[in-house]
Amino acid sequence: MAAAEDMAPAGGTAMYDGVAVGLSMLLEQREANPNAKLLLFVLTDGATNEGHTLGDVDEMIAGLRVP
């Protein structure tokens, strides 16, 4: 919670870059613990205006079946 409270909008939102990094981290955890229940929670300060788009990562998201 403290990390979210310390966030400040800076005008650039690369949400799907963060999603890609988060999914990569979840893949590492899945390899280490195949029975883990994986979940990705995304918190953003605005609309994506930098970096990847949903179209860039949607197949990765669907293929991992992470809610």
N, C-alpha and C positions, 0 to 999 in steps of 0.2 A: 504494500500500500504506500509506503514512504516513497518508493521509486516513482509511482504515478503522481504523487503530490509534488515532487520535485520537477516534473516535466513542465516545459514552457514552450508555447508555439514559436516556431522560428520561420515559418513561411514555406518550408519545403517538406513535403510528405512523400516518402518513397515506401508506402505501405507494402507493396508486393515484394520489394527487395527484402523487407523484414520478414514477410511470410516465407520466402524462399530460404532465408537463413534459419528461421524457426523450424521449417520442415526438415532441413538438413540435420539440425540438432536432434529432432525426434527420430530420424533414421538411425543416428548413432545410438540412441537409447534403445531402439527396437532391437538392434544387433546385440547390445549388451544384455538386454532383458526381453526376450521374445514375448513374454506374457504381460508386459506392461500395457496399461490402458493409456493410449496416447491422446492428447488433447492440445489443440493450439488455440490460444486466446489472443486476439489482436485488439490492441488499444491504439487509437490514432487521434491526432489533433485536427484532422481535416481530410479533405478529398485528396486522393493521390494526384500529385502534380509533378513528380519526378520518378525516374527509374522505371522498373518493370510495370506492365499492366496486367490485369487479370488474365487476358489472353495469353500472356507469356508463361503463366504458372498454373493455369487451370487444369491442364492434363496431369501435372505433378500432384496437385491437390487431390484430384479424383483418384489417381492411381494409388495413393497412400491410404485412402479411406480414413483420414483423420478428421474427426468432427471439429 
